[in-house]
Amino acid sequence: MNYNESLNFLYSLQKSGIKFGLKNTITLLEQLGNPHHRFKSIHIAGTNGKGSTCSFISSILYRMNFKVGLYTSPHLVRFNERIRINGNEIEDEYLIKMVEALKKTIEEIKPTFFEVTTAIAFKYFADHKVDYAVIETGLGGRLDSTNVIIPEVSVITKVDYDHKDFLGEKLESIAFEKGGIIKPGIPVIVAKNNERVKEVLKEIAIERKSRIIFTDEQYSSQVLEKSIDGYSFLIKSSLSNKVYQIKSPLVGDFQIENIINVIATFEILFPDRELQNEISSGIEKMKFPIQGRFQVVRSTPVIILDTSHNSDAIKNFVLCLNSLVTKPKVAVFGIMKDKEINDTINLIEDSFEKIYLCQASTERSLNVNLLSEKFSSSRIEKFDTVEGAIEKALTEPDKTIAIFGSNYIVGEAIEYLGRKKFL
């Protein structure tokens, strides 16, 4: 097999869809010698903020001179983005070798794409002897493939309505699934959340005798400066009585909440260590950069990418954009079929002079004609492709261009802008 053949084989597993449960992952890992037992880990679940939190934690661990693995999903452009060590992506040759080694078992047990990818990531981290692996759940938590690990600490970010067909209609049921990553006796960090969410997670933690830290009860923040290039702020910890001065390259008030979760994680992991310099340096000089989180990719014209893929994330992005950019703005926007965004339509219509609707080249993408029916504004235009919508937006160079709505939209935008030498 070559690289493309290996990827095509992996992608062919996507037709299996999503299967909850750990059986297949355990079988694959057993064949590989249970590599997930050979490194320390930090496990992150939640609806929004997982990717940023993972990148911050990984970058700080690297700054502390640890060898760090990072497993996230989905990728934006290239599969290898999902699995990294010290900021470097998994090698094509290793991926080919692993697909070949697992092919017979895959054909026998018919696992999902994510189950196989998870097994490959864990084997890669073990083979390369990482000190810590930072692991992002794929969907939910309790029955997610990654939930075979016993981490040093668990982190649960903002929990909101998403994937209701898999996780349940009620916020409490979604919280229960996310809370499935809480392990007996293992501390858990919980972000600022709805009180119903906090109560569900608290019950799980008590039952499993796990220390639970609600960050909104133990930490406070003070913003010093905001711009599209980054935020500066102070964070005060009641756990340690320390003050952290942070300069974040990632923009948005929600990133402050993510960084508070990160600080809490390190205060639990390393209670006797002086952390201020390592944390501030790790955040400011991210070794594990993350694309598509209020990412300013060009200044003339200003182009901003954001993978806001559900209602809460879209609101956070657009409100943040409105607070930082006063000049006229145009939107390139598309969304997936399974996302409920009706409560964001008015905000989007009120925030942009032009809205160029588009659809990504995946069956999961909501057809642009169906998407347009949600809008009443005469300022919308429809495009069958992301590329077509961006080309039209670029005809208005005096306006800020915001490209958002899903990982797929942003991924195709990155590819197109790269071909145009705009990145």
N, C-alpha and C positions, 0 to 999 in steps of 0.2 A: 504493500500500500504506500502511496505517496501522501503528502499532506492534504491535498484536496479530496482524495478518495477517503481518507480517514474522517475528515469533516463531514463529507456527504453521508458516510455511514452513521456518524453520530446524529446528524440532523434527521436522518430517516427515522430515528427513534421518537421524534416529536409526534409522529402519528399516533403513538400510544397515549398521548395527552398527559394529563396529570393524574398520578395515582398516589393517594396518601398511604403511608405505612413505611416501616423500616426494613421489612423482610428482604427485599431485593438488595438494598444497600448493604445490609449485613452480609448477605451471600457474596457479593462482589468484594467486600473488604476482607472477608475470610480467605478468599482465593488469593488476595494480595498480602496476606500475613498480618491482617489487622493493623495497618499503618497508623490509624487514628489514635492508637494507644502510645505512640512514640513521640508525641510532642504536646506541649502545653497549648491551651486554646482559650480564646475569648469568643463567646457566642452572642450574636446580635440579631434580635427580631424586632418587628414593629411594622407599621404601615408606611410611614414616611420618615426619612432621616437616616435610614440604615447605612446607605452607601457613604454618606459624608462621615458618619460616626466611625465606620470601619477604616476609612482613609486616615482620619485624624489619629485614631488609636495606633494604627500601623506605623504612621510616620513618627509618632512619639517613641514607640518601642525601638524603632530604628535609631533614633537620636540617642537612645539610652544604650546603644551598642549591642542590641540583640539582633539575631538573624530572624527575620519576620516573613511569614507567609500570609498572603491575603487572598481570600476566596469570596468573590462577589458575583452578582448576576443582575440583569443580563449584560452582555457586552454591547457596546455601541457600534463598533466597526468590525473588530476582529475577535474571534473566539478566544484567542490567547489572553485577552485583557482580563478574563475571569480569574486566572490563576497566576499569581505573581509572588516572587521572593525578592525582598529588598528593592522593590520597585520594578524589577525586571520580569517580563512575561515568560511563561512556560515556553520552552523551545519546541519548535515544530517536530524535531526528531523524537523527543520524549513522548509527545502526544501520539505520534505514529506508533511507537513501540507499545504504548499502553493500549491503544485500540486493538492492535494485533493480539496482545496478550489476553485481552478480555473477550475477544470476538466470539469464541465458542460458547462461553458462559452467557453472553448477551443473547445469542441466538436460542439458547435453551430456556432462560428464565424470562426473556423479553422485558427488561427493565425500561424505565423512561430515560429520556435524554438527560434529565437532571440527576437521576440516580447514578448514571455512569460517570457524568462529569464530576460529581461529588467524590466518587471513589478514586478517580484519577487525581484530583486535587490533593486528597489526603495521602495518597501514595507518593506524590511528588514532594510534598512537604516532609514526609518521613525520610525519603531517600536523600533529601538535601539537608537533613538534620536541622530544621528550623528550631529556634528556641520557643517561639510563639507562633501560632496560626490564628489569624483573626477571621472568623467564619460568619458570613451573612446567611441567614435563612433564605430559602427560595420563596416559599409560600406558607404562611401560618407559622408553625413552630412545633407543636406537639407531635405531628406525624410527618414533619418535613424530613427529607433525607439527611440533612445535616445533624439531626438530633440524636445521632449515635455517640456524639462526643460528650465527655465529662469536662466542662471548662473550669478554668480558675475563677471566672466570674461571668455572669450573664448580664446582658443589657437589653432592655426593652424600650424602644423609642416611642414616638407618638403613635397611638393606636386609633384608627378611624375606620369608617366604613369603606371596605374594598374587598373584592373577590367574595361577595356575599353568597354566590352560588356554591362556593367551597367552604367558606368559614362560618356561614350563618347570617341570618338577617339582622340579628340584634347585636348591639355593641358589646354586650356581655359575652356572647358566644364567641365573637372575634377575639376578645381579650383572653378568654379561656384557651383558645388555640395558640395565641402568641405566648401565653404564660406556660405552655407546655415545655418551654426550654428551661424552666426553673428546675434545677436538680437538687435532690436532698442534701442539705448542708452547704450548698454553694451559694454565696451571696449574689443578689440580683440588684441592678441599678434600674430604676424606673423613671422615665422622663415625665415632664409635666403632662398630665392627662386628665381626662374626664373623671369625675369622682366615681362613677360606676365602674370604669376600667380599673382604677386604683383598688377598689374594694375586691374585685375578682382576683387581681394579682396578689393582693395581701392575703386572701384566704388560701391561695395555692402555696404561698411562701410559708405561712404558719403551719399548714399541714405537712410541708416538707422540711420544716425546721431550718429554713433558709433566711438569713438576714436580708431584709429588704430596705433599700434606701430610696425614698422618694425625693428626687432632686429639687423639686419646687419647694420642699419644706426645709431643705438644708443649705441651699445656695441662693445667692442674690447677684444681680448684675447691674452695672452702670455703663451706659454707652458713652464713649468719649468722642468718636468720630465715625461718620458714615459716608461712603462714596461707592460708586460702581466698581472701584478697584479694591475695596475691602473695608472691613470694620475694625475699629479699635475699641476695646472695652475692658472693664475690670470685673472680676468675679470673686466674690467673697464666699469662703467655705465655712460653715458652722461646724463641720466635722473636724477640721484641722485648725480652724482659726487663721488660715492662710489667705492671702490676697494674690490673685493671679492677674497680671497685666497681659492681655492677649491682643495680637494683631492677626486677624484672620483674612486669608485671601478669598475665602468663600463668603458671599454676601447674603444678608437676610437676618431678621430677628430670630427666625427658626434655627439658624446656625449657632446663635448664642446658646439656645437650649441644647443643641447637639453637643457643643463644646462643654457645657456644664456636665452632661452625661459622661463625657470623656474624662473630665477632671475627677469626677466621683469614682470612675473605674480605676484610675491610677491611685487615688487615695486609699482605695480598698486593697489593691494589689500590692502597693509599696507604702505601707503606713509610716515607716520609719525613714523614708528617703526624702531628701530635699528635692522637690519636683518642679519648682516654679520655672527655672531656666530651661529644663528639658521639655516641659510642656509648651512653653511659649515658643521655643525654637522649633520644636517639632511641628507645631501648627503653622507658624509663619513660613517655614521652608519645607513644604510638604514633599516628602520623598515618594509618597504614593499619591500623586495628583489624581484628581477625579474630574472627569469631563462632564459638562452638561448641567452643572449646578450654578446657575446665574454666571455662566462663563462668558466673559467678554472676549470674543475671538478676533475682533477687529475694531479699530477706532475711527476709520474713515471709509465707508460709513460705519457707525457704531452697530455691531451685530452681537446680540446676546442670545446664548443658547440655554435652555432649561428643560430638564426631563420631567417637568411637572405632569404627572400622568393620571392624577385623580383630582377630585373636587377640592380637597383641602390643600393639596400642593399647588394647584392652579391659583387658588385665592392668595396663598402666601407669596407666590412669585409675582403676580400682577400687582398686588398691593405694594410689595417692596419696589418693584419697577416704577410704579407711579410716584413713590416717595423720593426716588433718587434721580429720575429723569424727567425734566420739565419740558423738554423740547417735544415736538410731535413724534408720535410712534406709530409704526405699522406692525401687524402681527402676521406671522406664518404659523398656522395652527391646524393640528389634526389630532385625532384621539382614537383609542381602540373601542371596539364594539361593546365591550363589557363594562365600560365606565359610565357612571351616572354623573353628568356635569350640568344638569339643567339649572342648578342654583348658582352657576358661575357665568351664565350667558350674559346677563345684564352687566356684570362687572367687565367682561371682555369687551362688549359693545361700547361701554362708556369710556374705555381706556385707550382705544386705538382709533386713528383716523381712517385706516383701511385694515380690513381683515381678510387675508388671503387663505382660504380654507384649502386643505389638501389631504391626501391619504397616502400612507406609506405602502410599500410594495409587499404587504403581508396580508394573508386572509383575515387576520385579526383586526385589521384597520377598519374603522367605520367608513362606509362609502361617503364620499364627499357630498353627494346629493342628499343623503339622509342627514348628514351633519348640518347642511345649510338650512334644513327645515327647522332647526332649533333657533335660528337667528331671525330677527325681524328687521335688522338694520339694512339699509340700502347700500351700506359701505362694504359689503362682503363681495368677494369674487371667488369662484370655484376653479380648482385645478386638480387634474387627475394624479399629479405627481408632486412630490416635495420639491424637486428641482424646478418645475414650472412655477410654483408659487414663489420660490426664492428669486428666480430670475425677474419676476414682475416686481417684487419688493425692492430689488436692487436698482430699479429705474427711478427710485425716489431716494437719492443719496443724502439728502438733507434731513432725513428722518431716521430715528433709531429703529432698527429692525429687531424684533423679538421673535425667535423661533422656538416654539414650545408645544407641549401636548402629549408627548410620549417618548420613551427611549428610542422607538423606531424612527420617529420623525427626526429627532436630533441625530441619530446615527446616520441616516441618509443625508442630512444636512452637512455633517462633518465630511462625509465622502465627497459630496458635490463641491463644498467650499475648498476642500483640499485640491481637487482637480483644477479649480479656478485660481489656485495659488493665493487664496484669501486667508489661509491659516499659516 
